[in-house]
Amino acid sequence: MDNTAIDQVIISRRTVKPTSMNGQKIDNTTVESLLQLADWAPTHGYTEPWYFVVFSDDKVKEFCNDHAQMYKDNTPADKYINGNYDKLKHQGDLASHVIAVCMKRGNNPKIPAQEELAAVSCAVENILLGATARGIASYWGSGGMTYHPAMHEYFGLGEDDLFLGFVYLGYTSEPLPAGRRIKSPAEKFKWM
Ligand SMILES: Cc1cc2nc3c(=O)[nH]c(=O)nc-3n(C[C@H](O)[C@H](O)[C@H](O)COP(=O)(O)O)c2cc1C
């Protein structure tokens, strides 16, 4: 049992930027099955704090336009960069689906917010691994306006909720980037 099928999926998952995707569409039913995997993430107290907003087909373009416009509307003139606007506008051009990742805080105050964030991260990893197992490229990105209050508002999030970025899904025709880890295992794992 030293090298199971899931080990291979975990090890081979790689971040593939949307610019390296090829425009091929994923079936909505496949994306739905990834959401079902997300739903099996562990939580403390069955809070199930994930809230995923899925953009598919024309909605991907619409969202990217909105994201770029949000950047334009909320960036002071001296900080505004036209290239950033264009990048956001075209970020989804070669992706199939974009999933906005949100944490909706439950009404159980005994569960600390960091546990809710941890649970959503587990749910996202389930999506990324499920995608990898299906030959789908994925990217969890927190660029653009991710942490701006305007994005929070765009998704109708409450004061205690969090917006955690976007998962871009698609197919790629490029070889996967080589995986690398920088810190030595000894810095990250301590056996007592
Ligand atoms: C919460 C989170 C946010 C991320 N945001 C970005 C991002 O904004 N831009 C980016 O290039 N990569 C982003 N990444 C992807 C990481 O850079 C990527 O996982 C890392 O380079 C390791 O590569 P690998 O996933 O192929 O192992 C993010 C990853 C996580 C978990």
The ligand as an SDF file (V2000), in Angstrom:
LIG
                    3D

 31 33  0  0  0  0  0  0  0  0999 V2000
   -4.6040   29.9600   -1.6530 C   0  0  0  0  0  0  0  0  0  0  0  0
   -3.7160   29.9370   -2.8550 C   0  0  0  0  0  0  0  0  0  0  0  0
   -3.6220   31.0600   -3.6530 C   0  0  0  0  0  0  0  0  0  0  0  0
   -2.8100   31.0580   -4.7780 C   0  0  0  0  0  0  0  0  0  0  0  0
   -2.7190   32.1890   -5.5270 N   0  0  0  0  0  0  0  0  0  0  0  0
   -1.8880   32.2120   -6.5800 C   0  0  0  0  0  0  0  0  0  0  0  0
   -1.7570   33.3970   -7.3540 C   0  0  0  0  0  0  0  0  0  0  0  0
   -2.4330   34.4030   -7.1150 O   0  0  0  0  0  0  0  0  0  0  0  0
   -0.8830   33.3980   -8.3740 N   0  0  0  0  0  0  0  0  0  0  0  0
   -0.1380   32.2910   -8.6810 C   0  0  0  0  0  0  0  0  0  0  0  0
    0.6650   32.3430   -9.6040 O   0  0  0  0  0  0  0  0  0  0  0  0
   -0.2810   31.1260   -7.9990 N   0  0  0  0  0  0  0  0  0  0  0  0
   -1.1310   31.0730   -6.9560 C   0  0  0  0  0  0  0  0  0  0  0  0
   -1.2970   29.9120   -6.2630 N   0  0  0  0  0  0  0  0  0  0  0  0
   -0.6900   28.6680   -6.7900 C   0  0  0  0  0  0  0  0  0  0  0  0
    0.6590   28.4290   -6.2080 C   0  0  0  0  0  0  0  0  0  0  0  0
    1.5280   29.3920   -6.6350 O   0  0  0  0  0  0  0  0  0  0  0  0
    1.0960   27.0040   -6.5940 C   0  0  0  0  0  0  0  0  0  0  0  0
    0.3080   26.1050   -5.8970 O   0  0  0  0  0  0  0  0  0  0  0  0
    2.5560   26.8030   -6.2590 C   0  0  0  0  0  0  0  0  0  0  0  0
    3.3170   27.4530   -7.2280 O   0  0  0  0  0  0  0  0  0  0  0  0
    2.9560   25.3570   -6.2090 C   0  0  0  0  0  0  0  0  0  0  0  0
    2.7760   24.7410   -7.4710 O   0  0  0  0  0  0  0  0  0  0  0  0
    1.9530   23.3810   -7.5780 P   0  0  0  0  0  0  0  0  0  0  0  0
    0.5560   23.7130   -7.1590 O   0  0  0  0  0  0  0  0  0  0  0  0
    2.0540   22.9650   -9.0040 O   0  0  0  0  0  0  0  0  0  0  0  0
    2.5970   22.3770   -6.6580 O   0  0  0  0  0  0  0  0  0  0  0  0
   -2.0860   29.8840   -5.1290 C   0  0  0  0  0  0  0  0  0  0  0  0
   -2.2060   28.7440   -4.3340 C   0  0  0  0  0  0  0  0  0  0  0  0
   -3.0000   28.7740   -3.2070 C   0  0  0  0  0  0  0  0  0  0  0  0
   -3.1010   27.5360   -2.3510 C   0  0  0  0  0  0  0  0  0  0  0  0
  1  2  1  0
  2  3  1  0
  2 30  2  0
  3  4  2  0
  4  5  1  0
  4 28  1  0
  5  6  2  0
  6  7  1  0
  6 13  1  0
  7  8  2  0
  7  9  1  0
  9 10  1  0
 10 11  2  0
 10 12  1  0
 12 13  2  0
 13 14  1  0
 14 15  1  0
 14 28  1  0
 15 16  1  0
 16 17  1  0
 16 18  1  0
 18 19  1  0
 18 20  1  0
 20 21  1  0
 20 22  1  0
 22 23  1  0
 23 24  1  0
 24 25  2  0
 24 26  1  0
 24 27  1  0
 28 29  2  0
 29 30  1  0
 30 31  1  0
M  END
$$$$
